Amino acid sequence: MILQYFIKDKREISVLLIHVLLGVLSLFSIYIFVLWFYLLVATNVTSIINKSTRSKAILLFSGYFFGLEIIGRMIKASPFIPYQVGNYFMLVVFTYGIIKTPSSRQGSIGKIILLLCIPGFYMIPYENYFALFLSSFSGIVCLGLGAVYFGSQTYTSEDLRNFIKVTILPIIAIAIYISVRSPSLNDIDYNLGANFETSGGFGSNQVSTVLGLGACLLILAYLRKETIFSSYKVISIILIGVFLFRGLLTFSRGGILGGILAATFSYLYLNWKLKKNLYKAFLQILLFSVGCLIIFLVTDQITGGTLSERYRGETAGTLNGSKSMNLNTITSNRSKIAFAEWSIFSDHIFLGVGPGGGYDAREKYTGIRTASHTEVTRLLAEQGIPGLLIGLIFIFYPLLRIRNAKSVKEAYYLIAFFSLAVITSFHSAMRTMITPLFWALSCARFSFPHSTKTVKRLKKIKMLPSFTAPEADR
């Protein structure tokens, strides 16, 4: 498959240039991207069908596919590439993977989620069933399917590195696309709302989320001194800067803050558990923070100080004195919607108002017909008690996985994947594949080789059983 070509270290420069070119060409013709999309699909089908390559092929293609979905949405490739193609992918591929994988207890939490979804299937209005299923229900079904499949899989550190690499590639194309399409930065009228001019004319929330994810994955590897692009290590640093810069310019805060927080949580946990040189760890975090601050200050300077006002939660109303700053203004009305969904749940506690019924209910409770931004409260409002149970699993089960991780390194990535999934769900619900995919990945097993020195340290802090034999570092 083509993705096997992408992960070869000796071909990194050519692969990077291909995706830079893809970002540029997608601006001029959707058909070039459509052809690329179906070429990727066609060349990966055989690898997914093949038993010996299926597990790694699904992992790699899942990482690459969600970036393709966002590009397709940005260039308006529908109907050639359906808007919800990521949901189609997860429904088909994860179901196929489950059918072809021997039954395992490891994926049982996903089965529980799917069982809790059963009432929701019957609550969707029949006359608009397919559309409402895709827009309001398929995300949580995909999360359950992904948890069943990935819960029965074990991947190596090399598999994880390859996953990060192929996930980054379409994000590079996205960054190039919005950079070329956006007008000159000096000609943009920056205001205190989401900026569509700097997000390629597409939803700034989704663009920011994807760019924040890309920065997070590269930061995770960089802080552990792992090289994703080994030809030139500086490539990762440049990409982190580009992703953060372009993400900040979208004025959509959740994606960038979520990526940085996820990386920070993981790194703090890693150093706390390993009890390494805390002074050195502090310096690394300080340098990383200074780097992020410099990027923020430069971007703020370009926007004439509007960016910093946006991140402080200011609006036009709070600046002119007609409104007071509160939780609702800071969260761009997300808290108002979330509280309304809690009220909907209180009034329809058993089965909710049904998937898709939240639009009418939110209009009734808030006076505004709007989409939900917070997946957990949407589950409560639309699925009642089953949604509450799914929400509790969604929040707390990965914490159990992290607690029972076989190594600190595994926990390091599980924390990042779980944090990305949950934080994204609180500002962007399940509009992209990020939440179901990365939550499901937090159910997988990752094996990391240890040096003799590391094994001794891990035994001492009881993160490895005493009989574990040391392995050579790769």
C-alpha positions in Angstrom: 0.0 0.0 0.0 1.1 3.6 -0.5 1.2 4.2 3.2 4.0 1.7 3.4 6.0 3.9 1.0 5.2 7.0 3.2 6.7 5.5 6.4 10.2 4.7 4.9 12.7 7.1 6.4 14.8 7.3 3.2 11.8 8.7 1.3 10.7 11.4 3.8 11.7 14.4 1.8 9.9 13.2 -1.3 6.8 12.3 0.7 6.8 15.7 2.4 7.0 17.4 -1.0 4.1 15.3 -2.3 1.9 16.6 0.5 3.0 20.1 0.1 2.1 19.8 -3.6 -1.2 18.1 -2.6 -2.1 21.2 -0.5 -1.3 23.6 -3.3 -3.0 21.6 -6.1 -6.2 21.1 -4.0 -6.7 24.8 -4.2 -7.0 24.8 -8.0 -8.8 21.5 -8.7 -10.9 19.2 -6.4 -10.5 16.4 -9.0 -6.8 16.0 -8.2 -7.6 15.5 -4.6 -10.5 13.2 -5.4 -8.2 11.0 -7.6 -5.6 10.9 -4.7 -8.3 10.0 -2.2 -9.6 7.0 -4.2 -6.1 5.9 -5.1 -5.3 5.7 -1.4 -8.5 3.8 -0.7 -7.9 1.3 -3.5 -4.3 0.6 -2.6 -5.2 0.0 1.1 -8.1 -2.3 0.7 -6.0 -5.4 0.0 -3.8 -4.6 3.1 -6.9 -4.4 5.3 -8.3 -7.7 3.9 -5.0 -9.5 4.3 -4.9 -11.1 7.7 -1.1 -10.6 8.2 -1.2 -6.9 7.5 -4.7 -6.0 8.6 -3.9 -4.7 12.1 -1.2 -2.3 11.1 -3.0 -1.3 7.9 -6.1 -0.2 9.9 -4.0 1.7 12.3 -2.1 3.6 9.7 -5.0 4.2 7.4 -7.2 5.5 10.3 -4.5 8.1 11.1 -4.2 9.2 7.5 -7.9 9.1 6.7 -9.2 11.7 9.1 -6.9 14.3 7.5 -8.2 13.4 4.1 -11.8 13.9 5.4 -11.0 17.4 6.5 -9.3 18.3 3.2 -12.4 17.0 1.3 -14.7 19.2 3.5 -12.5 22.2 3.0 -12.4 22.0 -0.8 -16.2 21.0 -1.0 -15.4 17.7 -2.6 -19.0 16.3 -1.9 -20.7 14.4 -3.5 -17.5 12.8 -4.9 -16.3 12.4 -1.3 -19.2 12.4 1.1 -19.0 15.0 3.9 -19.3 12.3 6.6 -16.9 9.9 4.8 -14.9 9.5 8.1 -18.0 8.0 9.7 -18.5 5.6 6.7 -14.8 4.6 7.0 -15.0 3.8 10.7 -18.3 2.0 10.5 -17.1 -0.3 7.7 -13.5 -0.8 8.6 -13.9 -1.3 12.3 -16.8 -3.6 11.8 -14.8 -5.6 9.3 -11.8 -5.7 11.7 -14.1 -7.0 14.5 -15.6 -9.7 12.4 -12.1 -10.9 11.3 -10.5 -10.6 14.7 -10.9 -13.5 17.2 -13.2 -12.7 20.1 -11.3 -11.0 23.0 -12.2 -9.8 26.4 -10.0 -6.7 25.9 -12.6 -5.0 23.7 -15.5 -5.6 26.2 -15.9 -1.9 27.1 -16.7 -1.1 23.5 -19.3 -3.8 23.5 -20.9 -2.2 26.5 -21.0 1.1 24.7 -22.7 -0.5 21.7 -25.3 -2.2 23.9 -26.1 1.2 25.6 -26.6 2.6 22.1 -29.4 0.2 21.3 -32.3 2.4 22.6 -30.9 5.3 20.5 -31.4 3.3 17.3 -35.1 3.2 18.0 -35.4 6.8 19.0 -34.3 8.2 15.6 -37.3 9.5 13.6 -37.9 7.0 10.7 -38.6 9.7 8.1 -35.1 11.2 8.4 -33.3 8.2 9.8 -30.1 8.0 7.7 -29.3 11.7 7.9 -29.9 11.9 11.6 -28.0 8.7 12.2 -24.9 10.1 10.5 -25.1 13.6 12.0 -26.1 12.8 15.6 -25.6 9.2 16.4 -22.9 7.6 14.2 -20.0 9.2 16.2 -20.7 7.3 19.4 -21.4 4.1 17.5 -18.0 4.5 15.8 -16.4 5.1 19.2 -17.8 1.8 20.4 -16.8 -0.1 17.4 -13.3 1.4 17.6 -13.0 0.5 21.2 -14.0 -3.1 20.5 -11.4 -3.4 17.6 -8.4 -1.5 19.1 -9.1 -3.0 22.5 -8.0 -6.3 21.1 -4.9 -5.0 19.4 -1.3 -4.6 20.5 1.1 -2.3 18.7 4.9 -1.7 19.0 6.7 1.6 19.5 7.6 1.5 15.8 3.9 1.1 14.9 3.1 4.1 17.0 5.9 6.2 15.3 4.6 5.2 11.9 1.0 6.1 12.9 2.1 9.6 14.0 4.1 10.1 10.8 1.2 9.2 8.4 -1.2 11.2 10.6 0.9 14.3 10.2 1.2 14.1 6.4 -2.3 15.3 5.4 -2.2 17.9 8.2 0.8 19.4 6.3 -1.4 19.5 3.2 -4.1 21.3 5.2 -1.6 23.9 6.6 -0.3 24.5 3.0 -3.8 24.8 1.6 -4.9 27.5 4.2 -1.6 29.3 3.9 -1.9 29.6 0.1 -5.6 30.4 0.1 -5.6 33.0 2.9 -5.1 36.6 1.9 -2.1 38.6 3.0 -2.0 38.6 6.8 -1.9 42.4 6.7 -5.1 42.6 4.7 -7.2 40.5 7.0 -9.8 42.3 9.3 -9.2 40.5 12.6 -12.1 40.5 15.0 -13.0 38.7 18.2 -14.8 35.8 16.4 -13.6 32.7 14.6 -11.8 33.7 11.5 -12.8 32.0 8.2 -10.3 33.9 6.1 -7.4 32.3 7.9 -8.9 28.8 7.9 -9.3 28.4 4.2 -12.9 29.5 4.1 -13.9 26.4 6.2 -14.9 25.9 9.8 -12.2 27.4 11.9 -13.0 25.0 14.8 -12.3 21.9 12.8 -9.1 23.4 11.2 -7.8 24.5 14.5 -8.5 21.1 16.1 -6.6 19.3 13.3 -3.6 21.7 13.5 -3.6 21.4 17.3 -3.6 17.6 17.0 -0.6 17.7 14.6 1.3 20.0 16.9 0.5 17.7 19.9 1.7 14.5 18.3 5.0 16.1 17.2 5.5 17.7 20.6 4.9 14.3 22.3 7.6 12.7 20.2 10.0 15.6 20.6 9.8 15.8 24.4 10.7 12.1 24.5 13.6 12.7 22.0 12.0 10.5 19.4 12.3 11.5 15.8 9.3 11.3 13.5 11.1 12.7 10.5 14.6 11.3 10.9 16.1 12.8 7.7 16.2 16.2 9.3 15.2 16.5 12.9 14.5 20.2 12.5 11.5 19.4 10.3 9.4 18.5 13.4 10.3 21.8 15.1 9.4 23.7 12.0 6.1 21.9 11.6 5.2 22.5 15.3 5.7 26.2 14.7 3.7 26.2 11.5 0.8 24.3 13.0 0.6 26.5 16.1 0.9 29.7 14.1 -1.7 28.8 11.6 -4.0 27.4 14.3 -3.7 30.5 16.4 -4.7 32.6 13.3 -8.0 30.8 13.1 -9.0 32.4 16.4 -10.6 29.1 17.4 -9.1 28.4 20.8 -10.1 24.9 21.7 -8.0 23.0 19.1 -4.7 24.7 20.0 -5.2 24.7 23.8 -6.4 21.1 23.7 -3.2 20.0 21.8 -0.9 21.8 24.1 -2.7 20.6 27.3 -2.6 17.0 26.2 1.1 17.1 25.5 1.7 18.9 28.8 -0.3 16.4 30.9 1.6 13.4 29.3 5.0 14.9 29.9 4.3 15.9 33.5 3.1 12.3 34.2 6.1 10.8 32.5 8.6 12.7 34.6 6.6 12.3 37.8 6.5 8.5 37.4 10.1 8.0 36.3 11.4 10.4 38.9 14.1 11.6 36.5 16.1 14.8 36.7 13.2 17.1 37.6 15.4 20.1 37.1 16.1 19.1 33.5 12.4 18.3 33.0 11.5 21.7 34.3 13.9 23.4 31.9 12.4 21.4 29.0 8.9 22.5 29.9 10.2 26.1 30.4 11.9 26.1 26.9 8.8 24.6 25.3 6.6 27.2 27.0 8.8 30.0 25.9 8.7 28.8 22.4 4.9 28.6 22.4 4.8 32.1 24.0 7.0 33.6 21.3 4.8 32.1 18.6 1.7 33.5 20.4 3.3 37.0 20.8 4.3 37.1 17.1 0.8 36.1 16.0 -0.7 38.6 18.4 1.5 41.3 17.0 0.3 40.5 13.5 -3.4 40.7 14.6 -2.8 44.0 16.4 -3.5 42.5 19.8 -6.9 41.0 18.9 -5.6 37.5 19.4 -4.8 38.1 23.1 -8.2 39.7 23.6 -9.8 36.6 22.0 -7.9 34.2 24.4 -8.9 36.4 27.4 -12.5 35.8 26.4 -13.3 39.3 25.3 -16.1 40.1 22.9 -17.2 43.2 21.2 -19.9 43.6 23.9 -17.4 43.2 26.8 -15.0 45.7 25.3 -17.7 48.4 24.8 -19.2 47.8 28.2 -22.6 46.5 27.0 -21.9 43.0 28.3 -20.1 41.7 31.3 -17.6 38.9 31.0 -18.9 35.6 32.3 -18.5 31.9 31.6 -20.9 32.1 28.6 -19.0 34.9 26.9 -15.7 33.2 27.5 -16.9 29.9 26.1 -18.7 31.5 23.1 -22.1 30.4 24.3 -21.0 26.7 24.7 -21.8 26.8 28.4 -25.3 28.1 27.8 -25.9 25.2 25.3 -24.4 22.7 27.8 -26.6 23.9 30.7 -29.6 23.8 28.4 -28.8 20.2 27.5 -28.6 19.3 31.2 -32.1 20.8 31.6 -33.3 18.7 28.6 -31.9 15.6 30.3 -33.6 16.5 33.6 -36.9 16.7 31.8 -36.4 13.5 29.6 -34.2 11.5 32.0 -34.9 7.9 30.8 -34.3 7.9 27.0 -33.7 11.6 26.2 -35.2 13.3 23.2 -33.6 10.9 20.7 -30.6 11.4 18.4 -31.1 14.5 16.3 -33.9 15.7 18.6 -31.5 18.0 20.4 -31.8 20.7 17.7 -35.5 21.3 18.4 -35.0 20.8 22.1 -32.2 23.3 22.3 -34.2 25.8 20.3 -37.1 25.4 22.8 -34.8 25.8 25.8 -32.5 28.6 24.5 -34.5 30.3 21.8 -31.7 29.6 19.3 -31.5 26.7 16.9 -27.9 25.6 17.3 -25.7 22.5 17.1 -24.2 21.0 20.3 -20.5 21.5 20.9 -20.1 19.3 24.0 -20.5 15.5 23.3 -21.2 14.5 26.9 -24.1 16.9 27.5 -25.5 16.1 24.1 -25.5 12.4 25.0 -27.4 13.2 28.2 -30.0 15.3 26.3 -30.5 12.9 23.4 -30.1 9.5 25.0 -31.0 10.0 28.7 -29.7 7.4 31.2 -28.0 5.3 28.5 -26.2 8.4 27.4 -25.2 9.2 31.0 -23.7 5.7 31.3 -21.8 6.2 28.0 -20.6 9.5 29.2 -19.3 8.1 32.4 -17.4 5.3 30.5 -16.1 7.9 28.1 -14.6 10.0 30.9 -13.4 7.4 33.3 -12.6 4.1 31.5 -9.3 5.5 29.9 -8.2 6.5 33.4 -8.4 2.8 34.4 -6.4 1.9 31.3 -3.7 4.4 32.2 -3.6 3.1 35.7 -3.1 -0.4 34.4 -0.6 0.5 31.7 2.3 -2.0 31.4 4.8 0.8 31.2 5.2 4.5 31.8 5.8 5.1 28.1 2.5 3.4 27.2 0.7 5.5 29.8 2.4 8.6 28.4 0.7 8.1 25.0 -2.6 6.8 26.5 -2.9 10.1 28.5 -2.3 12.1 25.3 -4.8 10.2 23.2 -7.4 10.2 26.0 -6.9 14.0 26.6 -7.1 14.8 22.9 -10.3 12.8 22.6 -12.0 14.3 25.7 -10.9 17.9 25.2 -11.9 17.8 21.5 -15.4 16.5 22.5 -15.9 19.4 24.8 -15.5 22.1 22.1 -16.2 20.3 18.8 -18.3 17.3 19.9 -17.7 14.6 17.3 -17.5 16.7 14.1 -14.3 15.0 13.1 -12.8 11.5 13.6 -10.5 12.7 16.3 -12.6 12.0 19.3 -13.8 8.4 18.4 -10.4 7.4 16.9 -8.2 8.6 19.7 -10.5 7.5 22.4 -10.6 4.0 20.8 -6.8 4.1 20.5 -6.6 4.7 24.3 -8.1 1.2 24.6 -5.2 -0.4 22.6 -2.0 -1.9 24.0 1.4 -0.5 23.2 4.6 -2.3 23.9 7.9 -0.4 24.4 11.3 -1.9 24.7 13.4 -0.9 27.8 17.0 -0.5 28.4 18.5 -2.2 31.4 18.8 1.1 33.3 15.1 2.0 32.6 14.0 -1.5 33.7 15.7 -1.1 37.1 14.1 2.3 37.6 10.7 1.0 36.6 11.0 -2.0 39.0 11.9 0.3 41.8 8.8 2.4 41.3 6.7 -0.7 40.7 5.8 0.0 37.1 7.1 -3.4 36.0 6.9 -6.8 37.6 10.2 -8.1 39.1 10.5 -10.9 36.6 10.5 -8.7 33.5 13.7 -9.2 31.5 15.4 -6.2 30.1 15.4 -5.6 26.3 17.7 -3.7 24.1 16.7 -0.2 23.0 15.7 0.0 19.4 
